[in-house]
Amino acid sequence: MSTSDAVGTWAPPDLRGKVCVVTGASRGVGKGIALGLGEAGATVYVTGRTEHAGALPGTIGETADAVRALGGVGIAVRCDHANDDEVEALFARVDAEQGRIDVLVNNAFAIPEGELTAPFWQLPIAQWDVMHRVGLRSHYVAAWHAAQRMVPARRGLIVNVSSFGAKIQAVNVAYGVGKAGVDRMSRDMGRELAPQGVTAVSIWPGIVKTERLLLEPERLGFDPSKGESPHFSGRAVACLAADPRAIERAGEALVVAEMGEHYGFPDVDGSRPRSMRRDRAR
């Protein structure tokens, strides 16, 4: 049986006038989410540290250009999400230029150098700090700033990018603990924000064909031939941002492939990736 099914034509939702911030969007899932929001016509602040391509392709400027090419408004902002002052300045800039924020997507993540897929006692303790400082703490900091703006407006969506690693063993111990923390944070944020009219959730992409995975599949421990595109997650976020009943899912961890089934959107190649959760249950 194939890993995906063909689907018919699909039109993105209309997010024109919506202001979004996507962290860690120079490449990978963050870039894909920025493109999905841009495809829907949103204004997207593309943040990250990469202004010039290095060992991996992709920059914040290139992502912003791609957002504009798809019909959105792309704005590149250099921001190190491990630096609280830079994050504060980012949200101040959005205030000054737009006067609102409708969607925050916390995707920023740091992959440590060296071996990753080994027993925890064989890996440097510093890997824990690298993954959690950016992949967990930075999500909390950005969400704190976004909530300061969303709660008074009584609207908004905060999406924290997690993974199946929150429930199954993947990559290494530090990675799994970090993703489990993201889900717990989303659950508790969701419960506190929902009465204020703001939605917070986690999303679980499947195996995503990021630039890093395509270059380093063995190091990361995944088979890229079975993956979905980063843009697929972007379409999920766009549909959720346009859904007037999204707050009913507050605090949940949502599987991107299952969101595709619910909202009826395909991947960019016209396929519909299957949910890893359902495949594992067989």
N, C-alpha and C positions, 0 to 999 in steps of 0.2 A: 504494500500500500504506500502511496506517495505521502510526503510530509506536508503537502499543501493541496488545496483545491482551487481551481480557477473560479473567479467571480466576475460579474458583469461590471458595467461602468459605474463609477462612483463620483459624486461631487462633494468637495469639502464643505464644511459648515462656513458660515459667514462670521468672521471675527473682526471685520473692519472696525476700527475705532478702539479695539481692545489693546491694552498695553501689557506686555509680557516681559519678564526677565528670565533668561535661561542661563544657568551657571555652568561653567565647564563646557562651552559650546563650540570650541574650535574644531572639534572632530568627534567621532563616535556617536553615542546615544544623544549627547547634548546637541550636537549639530543636527542630528536627525529630528529632534524635537523642535529646534528652531525652524527647520524647513517645513515641518508639518504645520506649525503656527503661521509661518509666512505664506504657505499655500492657501491658508484660510483668510489671508488679508490682514493679519494682525501686525501691530508694531512690536518688534522683538529686539530687546537689548541682549546682545550676544556677549557674554562675559567669559573671561579666561585669561591666562597668562601669555598665550602664544600669539605673538605679533609677526613672527618670521618663522617660516617652516624649518624644521630641524630633521631629526632622525625619522619622525613620523610626519606625514603630510597633514596639512590643515592649519589655518589660522583663524582668529576671530574676524579679521577683515574679509577673508574668503567666505566665511559662513554668512556674514552680513550681506555680502554681494549676492550670494545664492538666495537668501531670503527675499531680496529685492527682485531678483529675476523671476521668482515665483509669484510676485504680486503683492508681497508684504512690504513693510518698512523695516529695514535692517540697520541696527546701530551697534557698532562694535565698541566695547568698553574694556580696556585692559584692567583686570582686577585679579589680584591674588586672594583667593577665598580663605587662605590661612591667615590673612592680615585683616583684623577687625576694622582698622581705620579705612582701608580701601573699600571694604564692604559698606561701611557707613557712607562714604563718599559716593558710592554707586547709587544708593537709594536717594541721597540728596539730589543727585543729578537727575534721576527719573522724576522726582518731585518738581524740580525747577523747569524741566523741559515738557513734562506731560501733565503734571498735577494729579496723577492717579496711577494706580497699578492694579491690574485685574488678575494676572496670573504670575505666580512664581514657580519655576521648576528648578528644584535643587538636584543638580546632576554632578557637580564638581567632585572629582575623585582623583586620588594620587596612587599610581602603581609604583611600588618600591623597585629599586634596581636589584638585579641578581635573581637567584632562584626563588620561586614562589610556591611550587607544588611539592613541598616536603613536610614531614612531621614538624610540628611547631617548635620542638626543642632543638631542631637543626637549623632554624632560621633566626636571624637577628631580632632581638627584642624591638629594635627601632622600627621594624615593619609594622608593628601594632600602632605605634605613634603616628607614622606616616598615613596609614589608612584611616585612622579614626579622627585625626586632626582635620583632614579635609573631607573625608567621606561621611562623617557623622557630625562632628562639632560645627563645621561650616554650614551644614544644613540648618542646624538650630539657630545659628546667628542670623542667617539670611531670613529665615522664617520669622524671627523676632522682629526684624526691621519691617518685613512685609505686613505682619499682623498689626503693627502700629498704624499703618495706613488703611488696611482693609477693614478692621473692626469699626472705626468711626463711620466708614462708608457703608457698612453692613453688606459687603459683597466681596467676592474674591475666591481664588482657587490656589492652593498650595499643593504642589505635586513633588513628592520625594522619590527619587529613583532608587529602588531597592533591587532585589533579585531573588531567584529561587534559592540562592545561597543563604537566605534567612532561615530556610527550613531544611535544606539538604546540604550535605557536605560538598563544598565546591571551593576550589583554589587553595585555601588554607584556613586555619582556625581564626586568625585575626579578621580575615575577610568575612567569614560567616557571622562572627559576633557583631561586626560593624553593621552588616545588613539587617540582622535581627534587631539591633538598636534603632535603625532607621524605621523599621516597621512599628516598633513599640512607640517611638516618638510620634509617628503619624497617627497611631491610634489615639494617643492621649491628646495630641493637638486637635485632632478631629472632634473629640468629645468636648473640648473646651471652646473651640471656635464655632461649632455648628449653631449654638444658641445665638451667636452674634452674626449669623448669616454668611459665614465663611466656611469653605470646604477644605479639608486637608486629607490627603490620601497618599498611599504609596502605590507605585506601579512596579510590576515584575515583567520586564522584557524576557524573551526567551534567549537562546544563543544568538547574539547579534553580530553581524558581519562588520565589525568595526575595523578601522585601519590597523589597529594594534593586533587584533585577532588574526587578520589575514596575513600579517607579517610574522607573528609569534604564536602560532596555534599550539605548539608543543609546550612552550613555556607556560601558557595560560591553562593548558589542559582541556581544551575544547576542540571540537571538530567543526570548522567553519562551513563545511558543505551542508550542514543541517540547519543553518541559521536563517534569521530574518534580517531585513535591512534596518538601519537606524531610523529611517524615515517612517517605518511602521509605528514605532513608539510615538513619533510626532503626530501622526494622525489620531492616535488614541487620546493624546492630551488635547488636541484641538476639538475632538468630539465631546470630551468631558467638559471642556470650557464652555461649549455651546449648549450643554444639556441643562435645562432649567430644573431638573430633578437630581442633579449631581450631588446635592447636599445629603440626599438619602444614603449615599455611599460613604459618608464622612467616617474617617478612621480606618477604612478598609485597605487591604492590600489587593490591588486589582491586577489580574494577569492580562497583559497586552493582547495576546491572541484571543482571549475570551472577550475582551472589549471589541475586538474586530468582529467577532460573531454578533455581539449585541448591537453594535452601531452599523454593521454592514460595510465596513471599509476593508479594502484589500491592501496588500503590500504593493510597492511601486512596480513590481513585475506582474501584477494582476493576480497573484496567488494569495491564498489565505493560510498563513502558518497555523499549525495545530498548537493547542495548549500543551505545554510540557507537563502540567499538572495532570491532565487527563490521560496523556500517554503513560505517565508513571503509574497511574492507577490500574492500568490494564494487566 
